[in-house]
Amino acid sequence: MSEACRVDTSVNATVSMALTLQQYNAGQQAQMSLLKESLETQANQVSEIMESAAPKDSLASSGTVGTRINTYA
């Protein structure tokens, strides 16, 4: 095998590997984007659940009951 043929094969292998890595990275980025979107959706759902579970009434402002401790808890 001549020197030019070996260099050509080496260059082709390098280019092929670079293209393969580029495709792999694109797939990884797509998966990370989907994961991020899923996590954001879950975070929004948890926030909504927590807000709906929180008591809407505040502490009483007068009287002997409910001025220091939220009795709805």
PAKOL-944467 format. One record per residue (C-alpha): residue number from 1; residue in three letters; x, y, z. Coordinates in Angstrom, 2 decimals. Layout:
// PAKOL-944467
   resi   resn         x         y         z
    NUM    Ala         X         Y         Z
...
***
This chain:
// PAKOL-944467
   resi   resn         x         y         z
      1    Met      0.00      0.00      0.00
      2    Ser      1.40      3.38     -0.94
      3    Glu      1.87      6.26      1.48
      4    Ala     -0.83      8.36     -0.25
      5    Cys     -3.35      5.54      0.06
      6    Arg     -2.65      5.14      3.80
      7    Val     -3.03      8.89      4.39
      8    Asp     -6.25      8.91      2.37
      9    Thr     -7.63      6.00      4.43
     10    Ser     -6.65      7.73      7.67
     11    Val     -8.35     10.97      6.59
     12    Asn    -11.49      9.09      5.57
     13    Ala    -11.59      7.28      8.91
     14    Thr    -11.14     10.56     10.79
     15    Val    -13.91     12.27      8.82
     16    Ser    -16.19      9.28      9.31
     17    Met    -15.56      9.31     13.06
     18    Ala    -16.21     13.06     13.23
     19    Leu    -19.53     12.66     11.42
     20    Thr    -20.53      9.79     13.70
     21    Leu    -19.73     11.85     16.79
     22    Gln    -21.65     14.79     15.38
     23    Gln    -24.74     12.61     14.88
     24    Tyr    -24.36     11.17     18.37
     25    Asn    -24.10     14.65     19.90
     26    Ala    -27.22     15.78     18.02
     27    Gly    -29.12     12.80     19.43
     28    Gln    -27.87     13.55     22.95
     29    Gln    -28.95     17.18     22.64
     30    Ala    -32.43     16.12     21.53
     31    Gln    -32.72     13.75     24.50
     32    Met    -31.53     16.43     26.93
     33    Ser    -34.05     18.89     25.51
     34    Leu    -36.85     16.37     26.01
     35    Leu    -35.68     15.63     29.55
     36    Lys    -35.54     19.34     30.39
     37    Glu    -39.06     19.86     29.03
     38    Ser    -40.35     16.88     31.05
     39    Leu    -38.74     18.15     34.24
     40    Glu    -40.18     21.63     33.73
     41    Thr    -43.65     20.15     33.19
     42    Gln    -43.33     18.08     36.37
     43    Ala    -42.12     21.12     38.33
     44    Asn    -45.14     23.12     37.14
     45    Gln    -47.51     20.32     38.11
     46    Val    -45.96     19.99     41.57
     47    Ser    -46.21     23.76     42.06
     48    Glu    -49.89     23.68     41.14
     49    Ile    -50.53     20.80     43.55
     50    Met    -48.68     22.56     46.37
     51    Glu    -50.58     25.80     45.76
     52    Ser    -53.92     23.99     45.80
     53    Ala    -52.99     22.20     49.05
     54    Ala    -51.95     25.40     50.85
     55    Pro    -54.61     26.92     53.12
     56    Lys    -56.25     29.98     51.63
     57    Asp    -57.15     31.57     54.97
     58    Ser    -54.68     33.60     56.97
     59    Leu    -54.34     33.76     60.75
     60    Ala    -57.13     35.42     62.69
     61    Ser    -56.43     39.02     63.61
     62    Ser    -58.50     39.06     66.81
     63    Gly    -59.89     36.67     69.40
     64    Thr    -58.32     33.89     71.41
     65    Val    -58.15     31.18     68.76
     66    Gly    -56.11     31.22     65.57
     67    Thr    -54.05     34.36     66.15
     68    Arg    -50.74     32.55     66.60
     69    Ile    -51.30     29.10     65.15
     70    Asn    -53.06     28.35     61.91
     71    Thr    -55.86     26.09     63.11
     72    Tyr    -56.61     24.94     59.56
     73    Ala    -53.33     23.08     59.30
***
